[in-house]
Amino acid sequence: MLRYLFKTLILGVVVSSLIKNRYRIMNWVLGNRYIRQMVVSGTMSLPFVKQILMNSLFSNRERTSL
């Protein structure tokens, strides 16, 4: 029982630390060029992500002319 409680406590501390520092961890991981290329190409290979991105970039909003 005590071992289960200790494991749960340690897991909670680790998860809390990861959530607290999630942007630092993401910047550290994506700082590697190879990993960043893999993440971007993997994300863009998903059809719904690519469609959402293209719709937001090339929407039919009124454009103001200068």
C-alpha positions in Angstrom: 0.0 0.0 0.0 2.8 2.4 0.9 4.7 1.5 -2.2 1.6 2.3 -4.4 1.2 5.7 -2.6 4.8 6.5 -3.1 4.7 5.7 -6.8 1.6 7.8 -7.2 3.2 10.7 -5.4 6.3 10.5 -7.6 4.3 10.3 -10.8 2.3 13.3 -9.7 5.4 15.3 -9.1 6.9 14.3 -12.5 3.7 15.2 -14.4 3.4 18.5 -12.5 6.9 19.4 -13.4 6.4 18.5 -17.1 3.2 20.6 -17.3 4.9 23.5 -15.5 7.9 23.5 -17.9 6.1 22.3 -21.1 7.2 25.2 -23.3 10.8 25.0 -22.2 10.8 21.3 -22.9 9.1 21.9 -26.3 11.7 24.6 -27.2 14.5 22.3 -26.2 13.3 19.3 -28.2 12.4 21.4 -31.3 15.7 23.2 -31.1 17.2 20.2 -32.9 16.8 20.8 -36.7 16.3 17.1 -37.6 13.6 16.6 -35.0 11.8 19.8 -36.0 11.8 18.8 -39.6 10.3 15.4 -38.7 7.6 17.0 -36.5 6.6 19.5 -39.2 6.6 17.0 -42.1 4.6 14.5 -39.9 2.1 17.1 -38.9 1.7 18.4 -42.5 1.1 14.8 -43.8 -2.1 14.7 -41.8 -4.9 15.8 -44.2 -7.1 17.6 -41.7 -4.2 19.7 -40.4 -3.1 20.7 -43.9 -6.6 21.6 -44.8 -7.1 23.8 -41.7 -3.8 25.6 -42.4 -4.6 26.2 -46.1 -8.1 27.4 -45.2 -6.7 29.9 -42.7 -4.1 31.1 -45.0 -6.1 31.4 -48.2 -9.6 32.2 -46.9 -12.1 34.3 -49.0 -12.1 37.2 -46.6 -12.5 40.7 -47.9 -9.1 42.1 -48.6 -8.4 45.8 -48.2 -6.5 47.4 -51.1 -3.9 50.1 -50.6 
